[in-house]
Amino acid sequence: MDTIAMTHQDQFLDVIDRDEAERRFQGALSLDPLPTEPIPIAQALGRVLAESIVATVDVPGFDRSNVDGFAVRSADTIGADEERPLRLRLLPTQIDTGQIPQCEVTAGTSVAIATGGMLPRGADAVVMVEHTDTEGETLLVRKSVAGGAGLTFAGTDIAAGETVLHAGRVLTSRETGVLAAVGRNTVQVHRRPRVAILSTGNELIAPGEAMRPGLVYDSNQQILADAVRELGGEPVSLGIVGDNVEQLRKHLRIALDSADLVLLSGGTSKGQGDLSYRVVAELTDPGIVAHGVALKPGKPICLAATGGRGVVILPGFPTSAIFTFHEFVAPVIRRLAGLPTAAKATVAARLAVKVNSEIGRTEYLLVGLVEQQSISHAPREDQHHAERDGYYVAYPMGKGSGSVTTFSQADGFVTIGRHVEIVPAGATVEVQLLSRELRIADLVVIGSHCVGLDYLLGLLEQQGITTRFLAVGSTTGLAAAERGECDIAGIHLLDPKTGEYNRPFLKPGLSLIRGYARKQGIVFRRGDDRFEGRTATEAVAAACDDPACTMVNRNQGSGTRILIDQLLAGRHPAGYAVQARSHNAVAAAVVQGRADWGVAISSVAESAELDFLPYKDEQYDFMVPDSRRQRPAVKAFERLLAEPTIREELSVRGLRME
């Protein structure tokens, strides 16, 4: 094993361009669509059609009545109206559905016909029953009809010999309905690509197992399996293999024997414990074609092939894994499935904040998109007529490649070239969408996180109102509201001059929706005598004097960070540089022992079973651009805040409404 590590570790240093890596990888694969197989149309939903379908019958196969009425010769109805009905002899029969007519309509005659009935010889129109009366064997026609009225002629929908579906089409309910309409009960489809998925690493456990310190749940297996299904493939989940070379070799052999493509997750870096690339390096024909690609996220990806079959080691971090999957693996699955190259949907947007990038690596910056709308100074009653400016603003998701949620919450990504070091705020960028359609949420909230806000947004989702929340801190949220980039900004900003929260930051074009009060303070583990029995100020002073006492900070721009810096008065104790993005994240760091103290709200401390030293009562409010105040989603949010039962629920969560 050590010999393998020394031989192949250097290959990771040969970092190559993304396009060159893709060229090498696809050049080593057999990319012809997989063989076809016949299946019943009852099982065809979602499959890729491998043959063009030519109709062998007309649809409909006969001239068919569209209404209940009477089959007539249109020439016999000319001049008929309510005042002067025309009289036709009514034949003593009726044409029902599924019946071949045994009569012929001649001049001056008519016959009753049901919806879907076959038009008899001689007739060229159907007059609706509502426009007729009968007197014994006589039909009174009170409305003239033109030839073809009330009819669908044979072959009008589909004509025999017409190609109704082309090969390569993904079969939805619309296409399977066409297949049934032309009489097909089986159809040739491409075999689904079988994709074996194997997670590696001693730190991984399967969802459902009991969590233990130092371990993480394997989310990549599920993410990748469902991504394969979305592309029309068939995932073959092989579970988790620890850092054991022999077990890894065994599972790789099983994967290559049973699948068209093999994905390993994790173990692709050059560390001593990363075994996946060592085992894959044993493959030949040609083996590894790229190990290390100049992109971010996803630099450690390893691309290999053997006998025309792809083997890919995806990075272990979730965002890196799913991003590199879509960049390198998804196109291969589409080719094997007989699908064309996916068209890329893009939109132009302005970057919300400055972004620093790493020279030498193409960076894919995942972003969330919001619509910008100018602040209007029109009278309040006219606000619901405001028009949008028609462009998007891109907010970097910024949770790192280890985040499970970043990819799922992003709308798209911006490609930053390998020679670009800084992209300034306000720069126009092209955003490649992660799905074909972009739907902006009904309510966009940007600003500071709060458990009360989580609760309110959850209630709106239950009402069918889609929401998006970007946790960027109070300061950035306020700036977003000023630029008209959100419907609501959640803020708790203290004005040092007045000692008042939020209201001093009101500007023309903005309104304030009163929220609730909450208590901020020091959170710490119960029984820690460095904090117990002290005031918040005393406890922080003692913590700052103790080098072994570590804090967890909050992100810059958040209202809590402003409060922390006020409390610390210029001191930077151990842990000051570690920035959590929410109150819950602060509590988690303290519970897990990664930090000894932090600042959070009382309700979070209580739910995490931490002790709490109160420091300051603060007001959490909502800043709204006037141009969006009358939007239905904003009004629904205001109604929630006013409901007594909601106010009571917020109070239970330690949030006091005045």
C-alpha positions in Angstrom: 0.0 0.0 0.0 2.8 2.4 0.8 4.4 1.7 -2.6 1.2 2.7 -4.3 1.0 5.9 -2.3 4.5 7.0 -3.2 4.0 6.2 -6.9 0.8 8.0 -7.5 0.8 10.8 -5.0 2.7 13.1 -7.4 0.0 12.9 -10.0 -2.3 15.1 -7.9 0.2 17.9 -8.4 -0.4 17.9 -12.2 -3.4 20.2 -11.9 -5.0 20.8 -15.3 -7.6 23.0 -16.9 -11.3 22.1 -16.5 -11.9 21.8 -20.3 -8.8 19.7 -20.8 -9.8 17.4 -18.0 -13.2 16.9 -19.6 -11.6 16.3 -23.0 -9.3 13.6 -21.6 -12.1 11.9 -19.7 -14.7 11.8 -22.4 -12.0 10.7 -24.9 -11.3 7.6 -22.8 -15.0 6.6 -22.6 -17.4 4.7 -24.8 -20.2 7.2 -25.1 -22.5 5.5 -27.5 -26.1 5.3 -26.2 -26.7 2.1 -24.3 -28.6 -0.8 -26.0 -32.3 -0.6 -26.4 -35.0 -2.7 -24.8 -38.7 -3.1 -25.3 -41.0 -2.2 -22.4 -44.7 -1.9 -22.0 -45.9 1.7 -22.2 -47.3 1.3 -18.6 -43.6 1.3 -17.6 -42.4 3.9 -20.1 -42.8 7.1 -18.0 -39.5 8.9 -17.7 -37.6 6.6 -20.2 -35.8 7.8 -23.3 -37.4 6.8 -26.6 -35.0 4.9 -28.8 -37.1 4.8 -31.9 -39.2 7.4 -33.8 -42.9 6.5 -33.6 -44.8 6.5 -36.9 -48.6 6.3 -36.7 -50.1 3.3 -38.4 -53.7 4.6 -37.9 -55.6 7.8 -38.3 -56.6 9.6 -35.0 -59.4 9.8 -34.9 -59.9 6.9 -37.3 -63.4 8.1 -38.5 -65.3 11.4 -38.9 -66.5 11.9 -35.4 -69.2 14.1 -33.8 -68.0 16.5 -31.1 -71.5 17.2 -29.7 -74.9 15.6 -29.0 -77.1 16.6 -31.9 -78.2 15.7 -35.4 -76.1 14.7 -38.4 -77.2 16.8 -41.4 -76.2 18.1 -44.8 -75.1 21.7 -44.1 -76.7 22.9 -47.4 -80.1 21.9 -45.9 -79.7 24.3 -42.9 -79.0 27.5 -44.9 -81.3 30.3 -43.7 -82.4 28.6 -40.5 -82.9 30.7 -37.4 -85.1 30.9 -34.3 -88.0 32.7 -36.0 -87.9 30.6 -39.2 -86.8 27.1 -38.4 -86.2 24.7 -41.3 -87.8 21.3 -41.3 -85.9 18.0 -42.0 -87.2 14.5 -42.0 -85.8 12.6 -38.9 -84.6 9.1 -39.7 -86.0 6.5 -37.3 -82.6 5.5 -35.7 -79.9 7.0 -33.5 -76.1 6.7 -33.9 -74.4 5.9 -30.6 -70.7 5.7 -29.8 -68.9 2.6 -31.1 -71.6 2.0 -33.6 -71.2 1.8 -37.4 -74.0 3.8 -39.0 -76.4 1.7 -41.1 -78.2 4.7 -42.6 -77.4 7.5 -45.1 -78.3 11.1 -44.8 -79.8 12.4 -48.0 -81.2 15.7 -49.0 -83.9 16.9 -46.5 -83.1 14.2 -43.9 -81.2 14.0 -40.6 -80.3 11.5 -37.9 -79.7 11.8 -34.1 -76.0 11.3 -33.1 -74.2 11.1 -29.8 -71.0 12.8 -28.9 -68.2 10.6 -30.3 -70.5 8.9 -32.7 -69.4 8.1 -36.3 -70.7 10.4 -38.9 -73.0 8.6 -41.4 -72.6 8.7 -45.1 -74.0 11.9 -46.8 -73.8 14.1 -43.7 -71.1 16.8 -43.5 -72.1 18.6 -40.2 -73.8 18.2 -36.8 -76.2 20.7 -35.5 -76.3 20.8 -31.7 -79.3 19.5 -29.9 -79.7 22.9 -28.2 -80.5 24.5 -31.6 -83.2 22.0 -32.6 -86.7 20.8 -31.6 -88.5 17.7 -32.7 -92.1 17.2 -33.7 -92.7 13.5 -34.2 -90.6 12.5 -37.3 -89.7 16.1 -38.1 -86.6 17.9 -36.9 -86.9 21.7 -36.5 -83.4 23.3 -37.2 -83.2 26.8 -35.6 -79.6 27.6 -36.6 -77.7 27.2 -39.8 -74.4 25.3 -39.7 -71.4 25.3 -42.1 -69.8 22.2 -43.4 -67.6 20.5 -40.8 -69.5 22.1 -37.9 -69.5 19.9 -34.8 -67.1 17.5 -36.3 -63.6 16.2 -36.1 -62.6 14.6 -39.4 -60.6 11.3 -39.6 -56.8 12.0 -39.3 -57.3 15.6 -38.1 -55.3 14.9 -34.9 -52.8 12.3 -36.3 -52.6 11.0 -39.8 -51.4 7.5 -40.7 -47.8 7.7 -41.8 -47.1 10.8 -39.6 -44.1 10.7 -37.2 -45.6 11.6 -33.9 -42.6 11.2 -31.6 -38.9 11.3 -32.4 -36.1 9.2 -30.9 -34.4 10.8 -27.9 -37.6 12.2 -26.3 -38.0 11.7 -22.6 -41.4 10.2 -22.2 -43.8 12.1 -20.0 -47.5 11.5 -19.5 -48.1 13.6 -22.7 -46.0 11.3 -24.8 -47.3 8.0 -23.3 -50.8 9.3 -24.2 -49.8 9.7 -27.8 -48.4 6.2 -27.8 -51.6 4.8 -26.5 -53.6 6.9 -29.0 -51.8 5.3 -32.0 -52.2 1.8 -30.5 -48.7 1.1 -29.2 -48.6 -1.1 -26.1 -44.8 -1.5 -26.2 -42.0 0.8 -27.1 -38.2 0.6 -27.6 -36.3 2.7 -25.1 -32.6 3.1 -24.2 -31.5 1.0 -21.2 -31.0 3.2 -18.2 -27.3 3.8 -17.4 -26.4 1.9 -14.2 -24.3 4.1 -11.9 -22.6 2.5 -8.9 -22.1 4.9 -6.0 -19.7 4.2 -3.1 -18.9 6.5 -0.2 -15.5 6.1 1.5 -14.1 7.1 4.8 -13.9 6.0 8.4 -15.7 9.2 9.5 -19.0 8.3 7.7 -22.1 6.7 9.1 -25.4 6.0 7.4 -28.4 8.1 8.2 -30.4 6.5 10.9 -27.4 5.3 12.9 -26.6 6.8 16.3 -24.3 9.9 16.0 -21.0 9.7 17.8 -18.3 12.4 18.2 -16.1 12.9 15.2 -18.5 11.2 12.7 -20.7 12.7 10.0 -23.8 11.3 8.3 -23.2 10.3 4.7 -25.3 12.7 2.6 -23.4 12.3 -0.6 -24.8 8.8 -1.3 -28.4 10.1 -1.3 -27.6 13.3 -3.2 -25.8 11.5 -5.9 -28.3 8.7 -6.2 -31.2 11.1 -6.7 -29.1 13.2 -9.1 -28.6 10.1 -11.2 -32.3 9.3 -11.1 -33.1 12.9 -12.2 -30.9 12.3 -15.3 -32.6 9.1 -16.2 -30.0 6.8 -14.7 -30.4 3.9 -12.3 -28.3 4.3 -9.1 -26.7 1.3 -7.6 -25.9 2.2 -4.0 -23.0 0.2 -2.6 -23.0 1.8 0.9 -20.0 3.0 2.9 -16.5 1.5 2.9 -14.0 2.6 5.6 -10.3 3.3 5.0 -9.4 -0.2 4.0 -7.6 -0.9 0.8 -8.7 -4.5 0.4 -12.4 -3.7 1.0 -12.2 -0.8 -1.4 -10.6 -3.0 -4.1 -13.4 -5.6 -3.6 -16.2 -3.0 -3.9 -14.6 -1.4 -6.9 -14.5 -4.8 -8.7 -18.2 -5.3 -7.8 -19.0 -1.9 -9.1 -17.2 -2.4 -12.4 -18.9 -5.8 -12.9 -22.4 -4.4 -12.3 -22.5 -0.8 -13.6 -21.8 1.4 -16.6 -20.2 4.2 -14.5 -18.7 4.2 -11.1 -18.7 7.0 -8.6 -16.6 7.1 -5.4 -17.1 9.9 -3.0 -14.2 11.0 -0.9 -10.6 9.8 -0.7 -9.4 11.8 -3.7 -6.9 14.2 -2.0 -3.2 13.4 -1.5 -3.4 12.8 2.3 -2.1 9.6 3.7 -5.6 8.4 4.7 -7.2 9.0 1.2 -7.2 5.6 -0.3 -9.6 5.8 -3.1 -7.2 7.4 -5.6 -4.6 4.7 -4.7 -7.0 1.9 -5.6 -8.3 3.6 -8.7 -4.6 4.2 -9.8 -4.3 0.4 -10.2 -6.8 0.5 -13.1 -5.5 0.3 -16.7 -6.8 0.9 -20.2 -6.1 3.8 -19.6 -6.6 4.3 -15.9 -6.4 7.8 -14.4 -6.6 10.6 -17.0 -6.8 13.6 -14.6 -6.2 14.0 -10.9 -6.6 17.6 -9.9 -8.4 20.2 -11.9 -7.9 23.9 -11.7 -11.4 24.8 -10.4 -13.1 25.7 -7.2 -14.9 23.9 -5.7 -13.7 20.5 -6.8 -10.0 20.7 -7.3 -9.3 17.2 -6.0 -11.5 15.4 -8.5 -10.0 12.2 -10.0 -11.2 11.1 -13.5 -10.4 7.6 -14.7 -11.6 5.0 -17.2 -11.1 1.4 -17.8 -12.3 -0.4 -21.0 -14.4 2.6 -22.0 -16.1 2.7 -18.6 -15.8 5.8 -16.4 -14.6 5.7 -12.8 -14.8 9.1 -11.0 -13.6 10.0 -7.5 -15.7 13.0 -6.4 -14.5 15.2 -3.5 -16.0 14.2 -0.2 -17.4 17.7 0.7 -21.1 17.8 -0.4 -21.0 21.0 -2.4 -17.8 20.0 -4.2 -19.2 16.5 -4.9 -22.5 17.6 -6.4 -21.0 20.4 -8.4 -18.3 18.3 -10.0 -20.9 15.6 -10.6 -22.9 18.0 -12.7 -19.8 19.3 -14.5 -18.2 16.0 -15.4 -20.5 13.1 -14.7 -24.0 14.4 -15.8 -23.0 14.9 -19.4 -21.7 11.3 -19.6 -24.9 9.9 -18.1 -26.9 11.9 -20.7 -24.9 10.5 -23.5 -25.2 6.9 -22.3 -29.0 7.4 -21.9 -29.4 8.7 -25.4 -30.1 12.3 -24.4 -28.8 15.3 -26.2 -26.4 17.8 -24.5 -28.4 19.8 -22.0 -29.0 23.4 -23.0 -27.6 25.9 -20.6 -30.0 28.6 -19.3 -28.3 31.9 -18.2 -29.4 35.2 -16.9 -27.5 38.5 -16.4 -27.2 39.8 -12.8 -25.3 42.3 -10.8 -23.0 41.0 -8.1 -24.3 42.1 -4.6 -20.9 42.2 -2.9 -17.2 42.1 -3.8 -15.8 38.6 -4.3 -12.1 37.7 -4.0 -11.0 34.7 -6.1 -7.9 32.6 -6.2 -5.5 33.2 -9.1 -4.8 30.0 -11.1 -8.2 28.3 -10.5 -11.5 28.7 -12.3 -14.0 29.4 -9.6 -17.7 28.5 -9.7 -19.4 30.8 -7.3 -22.8 29.6 -6.3 -25.3 32.4 -5.9 -28.9 33.1 -5.0 -30.8 35.5 -7.2 -33.2 38.3 -6.2 -35.0 40.8 -8.3 -34.0 44.4 -7.9 -36.8 47.0 -7.6 -36.1 50.8 -7.3 -37.2 52.6 -4.2 -40.2 54.7 -5.1 -41.3 57.9 -3.4 -44.8 57.7 -4.9 -47.8 58.1 -2.5 -48.4 54.9 -0.5 -51.7 54.1 -2.2 -49.9 53.9 -5.6 -47.2 51.5 -4.4 -48.9 48.4 -5.8 -48.5 49.8 -9.3 -44.7 50.0 -9.0 -42.8 48.3 -11.9 -39.6 46.3 -11.4 -36.4 47.5 -13.0 -36.0 44.1 -14.7 -32.6 42.9 -13.5 -31.3 40.4 -11.0 -28.9 40.7 -8.1 -26.6 37.8 -7.3 -25.8 37.0 -3.7 -22.9 34.5 -3.1 -24.1 31.6 -1.0 -20.7 31.5 0.8 -21.0 28.4 3.0 -18.0 26.6 1.6 -17.6 23.2 -0.1 -18.4 21.4 3.1 -22.0 22.7 3.1 -24.9 20.3 2.5 -27.4 23.1 1.8 -25.4 25.5 -0.4 -26.1 23.7 -3.7 -29.8 23.1 -2.9 -30.4 26.7 -2.0 -28.5 28.2 -5.0 -30.2 29.4 -8.2 -27.1 29.2 -10.3 -23.4 29.9 -10.4 -21.0 32.5 -11.8 -17.8 31.4 -13.5 -14.8 33.4 -12.4 -11.8 33.0 -14.7 -8.6 31.6 -13.4 -6.8 34.9 -14.0 -9.4 37.0 -12.2 -8.5 38.0 -8.6 -11.4 40.4 -7.7 -14.9 40.8 -9.0 -16.2 44.2 -7.7 -19.6 44.7 -6.2 -22.1 45.8 -8.8 -20.2 44.1 -11.6 -22.5 42.5 -14.3 -22.0 38.7 -14.3 -23.6 35.8 -16.2 -25.3 33.3 -14.0 -25.8 29.8 -15.3 -29.0 28.5 -13.8 -29.1 25.1 -12.1 -32.5 24.4 -13.5 -34.3 25.4 -16.7 -36.7 27.7 -15.0 -35.9 30.5 -12.5 -38.6 31.3 -10.1 -38.1 34.1 -7.6 -39.8 33.4 -4.3 -43.0 35.2 -3.4 -41.3 36.7 -0.4 -37.5 37.5 -0.3 -36.0 38.2 3.1 -32.4 39.3 3.5 -30.8 40.2 6.8 -30.2 38.8 10.3 -31.2 35.4 11.3 -33.8 34.8 14.0 -35.7 31.7 15.2 -38.9 33.8 15.2 -38.4 34.6 11.5 -37.8 30.9 10.8 -41.2 30.2 12.4 -43.0 32.9 10.5 -41.6 31.9 7.1 -42.6 28.3 7.8 -46.2 29.4 8.3 -46.1 31.3 5.0 -44.9 28.2 3.2 -47.8 26.3 4.6 -50.1 28.9 3.1 -48.5 28.3 -0.3 -46.3 31.4 -0.3 -42.8 30.6 -1.3 -40.0 32.2 0.7 -36.3 32.8 0.4 -34.1 33.9 3.3 -30.5 35.0 2.9 -28.6 35.3 6.2 -26.2 38.1 5.5 -26.5 40.2 8.7 -28.5 43.3 9.6 -26.2 45.8 7.9 -26.1 44.0 4.5 -29.9 43.4 4.9 -30.6 47.1 5.4 -28.5 47.9 2.4 -30.4 45.4 0.3 -33.7 47.0 1.4 -32.3 50.4 0.5 -31.5 49.2 -3.0 -34.9 47.5 -3.4 -33.4 44.0 -3.6 -35.7 42.3 -1.0 -39.2 42.5 0.3 -38.2 42.5 3.9 -34.9 43.0 5.8 -34.7 41.5 9.3 -32.6 43.8 11.4 -31.5 44.5 15.0 -29.2 47.5 14.6 -28.4 49.6 17.6 -27.8 53.4 17.1 -25.0 54.3 19.5 -26.1 58.0 19.6 -29.7 57.4 20.6 -29.5 54.0 22.1 -32.5 53.0 20.0 -32.8 50.0 17.8 -33.6 50.1 14.0 -35.8 53.2 13.8 -32.9 55.6 13.5 -31.8 53.8 10.3 -35.1 54.6 8.5 -34.5 56.4 5.2 -36.9 57.8 2.6 -38.5 55.0 0.6 -38.3 52.6 3.6 -40.9 51.6 6.2 -40.5 49.7 9.4 -42.7 46.8 10.5 -42.5 46.4 14.2 -41.3 43.0 15.2 -40.5 41.8 18.7 -38.1 42.1 21.6 -35.6 39.5 22.4 -32.9 39.1 25.0 -29.2 38.7 24.0 -26.6 37.4 26.4 -23.7 35.1 27.1 -24.3 31.3 26.5 -22.1 28.7 28.2 -22.2 25.1 29.3 -23.9 24.5 32.6 -21.6 24.1 35.5 -18.8 26.3 34.1 -17.8 28.3 37.2 -15.9 30.8 35.0 -19.4 32.2 34.1 -21.8 31.1 36.8 -22.9 33.7 39.3 -21.4 36.6 37.3 -23.0 39.3 35.2 -22.4 39.2 31.5 -19.9 42.0 31.7 -18.0 40.4 34.5 -18.0 37.0 32.8 -16.6 38.4 29.6 -13.9 40.3 31.4 -12.9 37.0 33.2 -13.0 35.1 29.9 -10.7 37.7 28.2 -8.2 37.2 31.0 -8.1 33.5 30.6 -6.2 32.3 27.5 -7.8 28.8 27.8 -11.3 30.3 27.6 -12.4 30.3 23.9 -15.3 32.2 22.4 -17.2 31.8 19.2 -17.9 35.1 17.4 -20.7 36.1 15.0 -20.3 37.2 11.3 -19.4 40.7 10.5 -22.3 42.9 9.6 -24.7 41.1 12.0 -26.4 43.1 14.8 -25.0 40.6 17.3 -21.5 41.2 16.1 -21.9 44.9 16.8 -23.1 44.0 20.3 -20.2 41.6 20.8 -17.6 44.2 19.8 -19.3 46.7 22.2 -19.1 44.1 25.0 -15.5 43.3 24.3 -14.4 47.0 24.0 -11.5 46.3 21.7 -10.3 43.0 23.2 -9.8 40.0 20.9 -10.0 36.8 23.1 -9.3 33.3 21.9 -11.8 32.3 19.2 -12.5 35.9 18.1 -11.8 35.1 14.5 -14.2 32.1 14.4 -17.5 33.5 13.0 -20.8 31.6 13.2 -23.7 32.7 10.9 -26.6 32.2 13.3 -27.6 32.0 17.0 -28.1 28.2 16.6 -24.5 27.8 15.2 -23.1 29.7 18.2 -25.0 27.4 20.6 -23.8 24.3 18.7 -20.2 25.3 19.0 -20.6 25.7 22.8 -22.6 22.5 23.2 -19.9 20.5 21.3 -17.0 22.1 23.3 -15.5 23.8 20.3 -16.0 27.0 22.2 -16.7 27.9 25.8 -18.9 30.9 25.3 -20.7 33.1 22.8 -23.5 35.6 22.4 -26.9 34.4 21.4 -30.6 34.9 22.2 -32.2 33.4 25.3 -34.6 31.1 23.4 -31.7 29.4 21.6 -29.8 28.9 24.8 -32.8 27.3 26.4 -33.5 24.9 23.5 -29.8 23.9 23.5 -29.8 23.4 27.3 -27.1 26.0 27.9 -26.9 28.5 30.7 -27.5 32.2 29.9 -26.3 35.5 31.3 -28.6 38.3 30.1 -26.8 41.3 28.6 -29.2 43.4 26.6 -32.8 43.6 25.5 -32.9 44.3 21.8 -35.6 44.9 19.2 -35.8 42.8 16.1 -37.8 44.6 13.3 -38.4 44.3 9.6 -37.4 47.0 7.1 -39.5 47.1 4.0 -39.0 49.1 0.7 -42.2 51.2 0.2 -42.3 49.9 -3.4 -43.0 46.4 -2.0 -45.2 47.2 1.0 -48.4 46.4 -0.9 -47.2 43.1 -2.3 -49.5 40.2 -1.2 -46.7 38.2 0.4 -45.7 41.2 2.5 -49.3 41.8 3.6 -49.6 38.2 4.5 -46.4 38.5 6.6 -47.9 41.5 8.4 -51.1 39.7 9.1 -49.2 36.9 10.7 -47.5 39.3 13.1 -50.8 40.8 14.1 -52.6 37.4 14.9 -52.9 36.8 18.6 -52.2 33.1 18.4 -49.0 33.9 16.5 -47.9 36.5 19.0 -48.5 33.9 21.7 -46.3 31.3 19.9 -43.6 33.9 19.5 -43.8 34.6 23.2 -43.4 30.9 24.0 -40.1 31.2 22.0 -38.9 34.0 24.3 -39.8 36.8 21.8 -41.9 39.5 23.3 -44.2 41.6 21.2 -45.3 45.0 22.4 
